[in-house]
């Protein structure tokens, strides 16, 4: 499960350029645009652990049939479809509707908050 790379970039931009972090760097919120921020991030890709990690996984496994790629954004938008896809990938038989319903319910944020002691 990975985040969509453009969403990672947008999250980093929002965090560093439109928050108190930008003030610590002497910038006003919104003063740096996304293109300039991306140029800085990718100019330093060899020192940026998040992007190096993503690139290494893509280089290693993107075309390998034994690797399944699911993005967080796809899972959040339609968990049942992604769970079905994961089930087909991992199991000999596709999981039934009740199993999919239960996994969707138990992978929800609300369920995890309700049973917080079971998750770290």
C-alpha positions as CSV (number, residue, x, y, z in Angstrom):
1,X,0.0,0.0,0.0
2,X,1.5,3.3,-1.1
3,X,0.4,6.8,-1.4
4,X,-0.1,8.3,-4.8
5,X,3.2,10.2,-5.5
6,X,1.4,13.4,-6.5
7,X,-0.6,13.3,-3.3
8,X,2.7,12.9,-1.3
9,X,4.1,15.9,-3.0
10,X,0.9,17.9,-2.4
11,X,0.9,16.9,1.3
12,X,4.6,17.9,1.7
13,X,4.0,21.2,0.0
14,X,0.9,21.9,2.2
15,X,2.9,21.0,5.3
16,X,6.0,22.9,4.6
17,X,4.8,25.8,2.6
18,X,1.4,26.6,3.9
19,X,1.9,26.2,7.7
20,X,4.0,27.4,10.5
21,X,7.0,25.7,8.9
22,X,7.0,28.3,6.1
23,X,7.2,31.1,8.8
24,X,10.2,29.4,10.4
25,X,11.9,29.5,7.0
26,X,11.1,33.2,6.6
27,X,8.4,32.7,4.0
28,X,4.8,33.8,4.1
29,X,2.2,31.0,3.8
30,X,1.6,30.4,0.1
31,X,4.7,32.4,-1.0
32,X,6.3,29.4,-2.6
33,X,4.4,27.8,-5.4
34,X,4.1,24.0,-5.9
35,X,6.4,24.0,-9.0
36,X,9.2,25.7,-7.2
37,X,8.8,23.4,-4.2
38,X,8.9,20.3,-6.4
39,X,12.0,21.6,-8.1
40,X,13.7,21.9,-4.7
41,X,12.5,18.4,-3.5
42,X,13.6,16.6,-6.7
43,X,16.9,18.5,-6.9
44,X,17.7,16.8,-3.6
45,X,16.1,13.4,-4.3
46,X,19.3,11.6,-3.2
47,X,18.8,13.1,0.3
48,X,15.0,12.8,0.5
49,X,14.2,9.5,2.1
50,X,10.5,9.4,1.1
51,X,11.2,9.8,-2.6
52,X,14.2,7.5,-2.6
53,X,12.0,4.8,-1.0
54,X,9.3,5.3,-3.6
55,X,11.8,5.2,-6.5
56,X,13.5,2.1,-5.2
57,X,10.1,0.2,-4.9
58,X,9.1,1.2,-8.4
59,X,12.5,0.2,-9.8
60,X,12.4,-3.1,-7.9
61,X,8.8,-4.2,-8.3
62,X,6.6,-2.3,-10.6
63,X,6.5,-4.9,-13.3
64,X,6.8,-8.0,-11.1
65,X,3.6,-10.1,-11.0
66,X,4.4,-11.1,-7.4
67,X,3.9,-7.5,-6.3
68,X,0.5,-5.9,-6.0
69,X,0.3,-2.1,-6.1
70,X,-2.6,-0.4,-4.2
71,X,-2.5,3.3,-3.4
72,X,-4.0,4.6,-0.2
73,X,-6.1,7.0,-2.3
74,X,-7.6,4.1,-4.3
75,X,-8.3,2.2,-1.1
76,X,-9.9,5.2,0.6
77,X,-12.1,5.9,-2.5
78,X,-13.3,2.3,-2.9
79,X,-12.1,-0.1,-0.2
80,X,-14.3,-3.0,-1.3
81,X,-12.8,-3.1,-4.8
82,X,-9.2,-2.9,-3.4
83,X,-9.9,-5.6,-0.8
84,X,-11.4,-7.8,-3.6
85,X,-8.2,-7.2,-5.6
86,X,-6.0,-8.0,-2.6
87,X,-8.1,-11.1,-2.0
88,X,-7.6,-12.3,-5.6
89,X,-3.9,-11.7,-5.3
90,X,-3.4,-13.5,-2.0
91,X,-6.0,-16.2,-1.9
92,X,-6.7,-19.3,-4.1
93,X,-10.4,-18.2,-4.2
94,X,-11.9,-14.7,-4.3
95,X,-13.3,-13.8,-0.9
96,X,-17.1,-13.8,-0.5
97,X,-19.2,-10.7,0.0
98,X,-19.5,-11.2,3.8
99,X,-15.7,-11.4,4.1
100,X,-15.3,-8.3,2.0
101,X,-18.0,-6.5,4.0
102,X,-16.3,-7.5,7.3
103,X,-12.8,-6.4,6.1
104,X,-14.1,-3.1,4.9
105,X,-15.8,-2.5,8.2
106,X,-12.8,-3.5,10.3
107,X,-10.3,-1.5,8.2
108,X,-12.3,1.7,8.7
109,X,-11.0,4.6,10.7
110,X,-14.0,4.4,13.0
111,X,-13.4,0.8,13.8
112,X,-9.7,1.3,14.5
113,X,-10.5,4.3,16.8
114,X,-13.1,2.2,18.6
115,X,-10.5,-0.6,19.1
116,X,-7.5,1.7,19.4
117,X,-5.7,-0.6,21.9
118,X,-5.4,-3.3,19.2
119,X,-3.6,-0.9,16.8
120,X,-0.3,0.9,17.1
